[in-house]
Amino acid sequence: MMYAKYWKDQEAGREAEKQLLKFMAKKQSKFDLSFTRYLLALYYEDASEISNCLIELCYTVARSNWVQEEIFFDTLHYKLGRRVALFVHGLYHLAYYSLNETTFTKIQLPEHKTFIKEYEEFNIEHGFPVGSHFIHLDDISQYLEHFIDIEMIPEVGVVKDIHDGKNYLDADSFQEKVFANLKSKKLIDHDESAGKFVFRSIK
């Protein structure tokens, strides 16, 4: 659903809606249910329900180990994730980039000790400014900076095998688009011959 909302992909949104409703029909943890309801509320552009889900997630995210494991590389930093709801802040930002201004302004900031309201009030006042790179890489490693740009990563398509009729990920198309994106950013140099990419150098 996050992919569908970010890329404004209606077909992917409809499919995600079906999967989320199916997921909710089974027994789930409070966190997983609140997260699922949030995604559906984002899809339905329901500011009131989004507000409710954000505050619920502030209460439950600290007890969700898989979220902490995804955010932090080691258990030494889990305490930070249990004191500051970084995941919920991220969901609030997702709403900003996914919804129109009228709907977004109706979302209420969570009143919870793990949610830093002052930080989000600053973002609202300054139009959610985009940060700059803390570390700048030079020469051969410079292209690594661009791998935080989601536009650099193309959509993964699916192809049907003519022999067994099964669907498979279209790895060839993905590779082609990745190389095209890197070349358009002038990060690599490559030639294309007979449908094959010949890598030359990193710029």
Salt bridges, closest charged atoms under 4 A:
GLU45 OE2 - LYS5 NZ 3.78
GLU49 OE2 - ARG37 NH2 2.75
GLU56 OE1 - ARG37 NH1 2.62
ASP74 OD1 - HIS77 ND1 2.86
GLU111 OE2 - LYS117 NZ 2.61
GLU120 OE2 - HIS89 ND1 2.56
GLU120 OE1 - HIS93 NE2 2.97
GLU145 OE2 - HIS136 ND1 3.59
ASP149 OD2 - HIS146 ND1 3.50
ASP189 OD2 - ARG200 NE 3.39
ASP191 OD2 - ARG200 NH1 2.96
